[in-house]
Amino acid sequence: MSPSTPHILGDVRITRIEEFASDAFAPERLLPDWDPAVGRRHARWMVPGSLNEAQDRVVISVHAWLVETGGRRFLVDTGAGADKERPGKPLFHRRSDPFLQRLRGTGAEPEDIDMVLLTHLHTDHVGWNTRLTDGGWIPTFPNARYVMPRVELEAMVAAAPDSDRAALFRDSVEPVLAAGQAEFVAPEGAEVAGGFRFQPTPGHSAGHMCIALDCCGTGALFTGDLMHHPIQVHHPDWNSVFCENPDEARRSRLAVLNAVADTDTTLFTAHFPESSAGRVTSDGDGFAWRFR
């Protein structure tokens, strides 16, 4: 399946809107517990799409998911964005990817998005919340409600004024609040319009949530940063370097994998490369990943 081919689950259409792919990370930089011997054992299915073996780099993707259901359009996470000042994070600094053109390629204009669902409020998940217009930041999706975990917002507001998180708040979240377009999910999670369910999965960040959707009897789960690379399905004890609470992150990851293994739930991930979507199966006392 091409990465841009829509996934049809019942009457729900889910399309990946790519921002960019990157092999900037050495495996042990992204995943500090990386074992080269394990990488070699999994090379058959990881090379070349998920592992650049020649350069010793893992491949990741940054993208959003467009969900069309019930005559409405939803966007899950919004990537890194354009023109954002991120000097401390060169991968995300002043990008100019054709994200909106790719969205339009599906037949959807920014004005057509009814709701933006945010798994958490990190740099590469909220960037296209806003766009630079006449020297100021305005919501990219003017007719959408932006739904986000309240705990994530509270962490941003509490950040030091000169921190990266405060800068992210000012250019990618505060304009949404000022426009009156924000809604907040309580720490215990909630169901929102469209039948989407926010489920707490803390660890990567304090308020991180996965987002579930029932699709005529089959399941879709938008995993955010529960995992960053498909090797973590096979080794769920491996955290990414970005996980704020490693023990909590492992517990959340294992809970989700146990819940979805050998079911008809498709995982729509935030950073897996290739199609970025797939299913989890049992593999001995562990798990295995299969791209769809």
Order of alpha helices (4+ residues) and beta strands (2+ residues): beta-beta-alpha-alpha-alpha-beta-beta-beta-alpha-beta-alpha-beta-beta-beta-alpha-alpha-alpha-beta-beta-beta-beta-beta-alpha-alpha-beta-beta-beta
